[in-house]
Amino acid sequence: MNAGLKNVTIQKSRQDLLPDDLLLDYITPEQLRTFKQSGFGIFSITVYAMK
């Protein structure tokens, strides 16, 4: 679906570091180890676009 947005840019990006005990409420210890070794993360971004 095309929303017709132009000049789309990411204004801010920051990694959200969540405590292990919180993550372990949702994933197993093995999944947590894999997640930490993967280089992936949970990010918050601010996007700017013109219509």
N, CA, C and O atoms as a DFTB+ gen file, in Angstrom:
204 C
 N C O
     1  1       0.851      -1.175       0.000
     2  2       0.000       0.000       0.000
     3  2       0.894       1.235       0.000
     4  3       1.823       1.327       0.803
     5  1       0.633       2.151      -0.861
     6  2       1.414       3.374      -0.977
     7  2       0.679       4.505      -0.271
     8  3      -0.447       4.839      -0.641
     9  1       1.304       5.092       0.735
    10  2       0.657       6.153       1.510
    11  2       0.930       7.535       0.930
    12  3       0.401       8.531       1.424
    13  1       1.752       7.604      -0.116
    14  2       2.032       8.887      -0.742
    15  2       2.965       9.782       0.060
    16  3       2.918      11.003      -0.090
    17  1       3.796       9.216       0.895
    18  2       4.715      10.007       1.715
    19  2       6.009      10.258       0.946
    20  3       6.469       9.410       0.182
    21  1       6.583      11.435       1.162
    22  2       7.827      11.825       0.490
    23  2       8.826      12.289       1.529
    24  3       8.458      12.638       2.651
    25  1      10.078      12.291       1.151
    26  2      11.161      12.758       2.028
    27  2      11.125      12.075       3.388
    28  3      11.230      12.728       4.426
    29  1      10.978      10.775       3.371
    30  2      10.908      10.005       4.610
    31  2      12.326       9.856       5.172
    32  3      13.223       9.352       4.495
    33  1      12.512      10.299       6.409
    34  2      13.819      10.172       7.054
    35  2      13.624       9.739       8.509
    36  3      12.598      10.015       9.131
    37  1      14.629       9.064       9.018
    38  2      14.640       8.712      10.435
    39  2      15.361       9.831      11.164
    40  3      16.549      10.059      10.939
    41  1      14.651      10.525      12.033
    42  2      15.206      11.660      12.761
    43  2      16.030      11.224      13.968
    44  3      17.087      11.792      14.244
    45  1      15.545      10.221      14.682
    46  2      16.229       9.731      15.873
    47  2      16.108       8.216      15.917
    48  3      15.102       7.643      15.500
    49  1      17.144       7.588      16.425
    50  2      17.126       6.154      16.628
    51  2      17.931       5.868      17.887
    52  3      19.047       6.362      18.053
    53  1      17.351       5.066      18.767
    54  2      18.088       4.702      19.972
    55  2      17.709       3.290      20.353
    56  3      16.560       2.871      20.217
    57  1      18.708       2.566      20.834
    58  2      18.461       1.198      21.265
    59  2      17.903       1.206      22.677
    60  3      18.422       1.886      23.563
    61  1      16.839       0.442      22.873
    62  2      16.239       0.294      24.198
    63  2      16.818      -0.956      24.839
    64  3      16.604      -2.067      24.355
    65  1      17.547      -0.772      25.922
    66  2      18.143      -1.898      26.631
    67  2      17.202      -2.332      27.748
    68  3      16.984      -1.606      28.718
    69  1      16.656      -3.516      27.591
    70  2      15.707      -4.043      28.572
    71  2      16.429      -4.988      29.517
    72  3      17.308      -5.732      29.082
    73  1      16.081      -4.978      30.796
    74  2      16.713      -5.885      31.758
    75  2      16.411      -7.351      31.428
    76  3      15.326      -7.689      30.954
    77  1      17.398      -8.204      31.690
    78  2      17.230      -9.625      31.409
    79  2      16.000     -10.208      32.097
    80  3      15.279     -11.005      31.497
    81  1      15.752      -9.824      33.340
    82  2      14.612     -10.405      34.057
    83  2      13.286     -10.068      33.382
    84  3      12.351     -10.867      33.428
    85  1      13.192      -8.906      32.763
    86  2      11.975      -8.555      32.021
    87  2      11.861      -9.406      30.757
    88  3      10.793      -9.941      30.460
    89  1      12.952      -9.530      30.021
    90  2      12.928     -10.333      28.797
    91  2      12.599     -11.793      29.098
    92  3      11.924     -12.458      28.312
    93  1      13.081     -12.290      30.245
    94  2      12.832     -13.686      30.591
    95  2      11.373     -13.958      30.941
    96  3      10.978     -15.117      31.066
    97  1      10.574     -12.919      31.101
    98  2       9.123     -13.099      31.253
    99  2       8.487     -13.537      29.932
   100  3       7.376     -14.067      29.922
   101  1       9.199     -13.314      28.806
   102  2       8.636     -13.554      27.480
   103  2       9.409     -14.573      26.652
   104  3       8.843     -15.179      25.742
   105  1      10.691     -14.772      26.949
   106  2      11.507     -15.714      26.182
   107  2      12.288     -16.613      27.147
   108  3      12.436     -16.303      28.329
   109  1      12.777     -17.721      26.617
   110  2      13.526     -18.673      27.438
   111  2      14.966     -18.181      27.614
   112  3      15.424     -17.324      26.857
   113  1      15.680     -18.718      28.608
   114  2      17.088     -18.351      28.779
   115  2      17.926     -18.618      27.524
   116  3      18.822     -17.840      27.196
   117  1      17.633     -19.717      26.825
   118  2      18.358     -20.019      25.584
   119  2      18.084     -18.953      24.521
   120  3      19.006     -18.513      23.834
   121  1      16.830     -18.540      24.384
   122  2      16.477     -17.484      23.427
   123  2      17.144     -16.164      23.797
   124  3      17.549     -15.409      22.913
   125  1      17.261     -15.880      25.087
   126  2      17.913     -14.657      25.542
   127  2      19.390     -14.662      25.144
   128  3      19.908     -13.654      24.663
   129  1      20.070     -15.798      25.346
   130  2      21.484     -15.896      24.947
   131  2      21.635     -15.673      23.447
   132  3      22.518     -14.936      23.009
   133  1      20.772     -16.310      22.664
   134  2      20.815     -16.160      21.207
   135  2      20.575     -14.702      20.809
   136  3      21.274     -14.165      19.950
   137  1      19.593     -14.071      21.433
   138  2      19.276     -12.664      21.151
   139  2      20.483     -11.768      21.442
   140  3      20.821     -10.906      20.632
   141  1      21.125     -11.963      22.574
   142  2      22.262     -11.119      22.961
   143  2      23.456     -11.321      22.036
   144  3      24.217     -10.382      21.803
   145  1      23.633     -12.519      21.509
   146  2      24.752     -12.815      20.621
   147  2      24.468     -12.419      19.173
   148  3      25.391     -12.370      18.360
   149  1      23.224     -12.140      18.841
   150  2      22.821     -11.907      17.451
   151  2      23.212     -10.543      16.904
   152  3      23.366     -10.382      15.693
   153  1      23.375      -9.557      17.786
   154  2      23.621      -8.204      17.296
   155  2      22.330      -7.440      17.010
   156  3      22.365      -6.255      16.678
   157  1      21.200      -8.119      17.138
   158  2      19.914      -7.450      16.954
   159  2      19.531      -6.732      18.239
   160  3      20.164      -6.930      19.276
   161  1      18.501      -5.903      18.176
   162  2      18.067      -5.192      19.361
   163  2      16.653      -4.678      19.204
   164  3      15.995      -4.891      18.185
   165  1      16.211      -4.001      20.230
   166  2      14.908      -3.351      20.236
   167  2      15.183      -1.854      20.171
   168  3      15.898      -1.312      21.014
   169  1      14.611      -1.183      19.166
   170  2      14.911       0.219      18.917
   171  2      13.654       1.070      18.928
   172  3      12.574       0.615      18.551
   173  1      13.808       2.298      19.361
   174  2      12.772       3.323      19.231
   175  2      13.249       4.280      18.148
   176  3      14.411       4.686      18.134
   177  1      12.351       4.633      17.246
   178  2      12.733       5.567      16.182
   179  2      11.688       6.673      16.060
   180  3      10.517       6.492      16.395
   181  1      12.144       7.813      15.574
   182  2      11.257       8.920      15.228
   183  2      11.404       9.134      13.727
   184  3      12.509       9.354      13.232
   185  1      10.293       9.068      13.008
   186  2      10.301       9.174      11.560
   187  2       9.630      10.488      11.156
   188  3       8.616      10.887      11.728
   189  1      10.224      11.154      10.150
   190  2       9.662      12.381       9.588
   191  2       9.328      12.099       8.137
   192  3      10.099      11.450       7.431
   193  1       8.160      12.594       7.684
   194  2       7.770      12.434       6.281
   195  2       6.838      13.575       5.894
   196  3       6.194      14.192       6.743
   197  1       6.784      13.836       4.610
   198  2       5.885      14.862       4.080
   199  2       4.833      14.174       3.213
   200  3       5.117      13.186       2.536
   201  1       3.629      14.706       3.247
   202  2       2.557      14.166       2.398
   203  2       2.097      15.227       1.445
   204  3       1.199      14.986       0.638
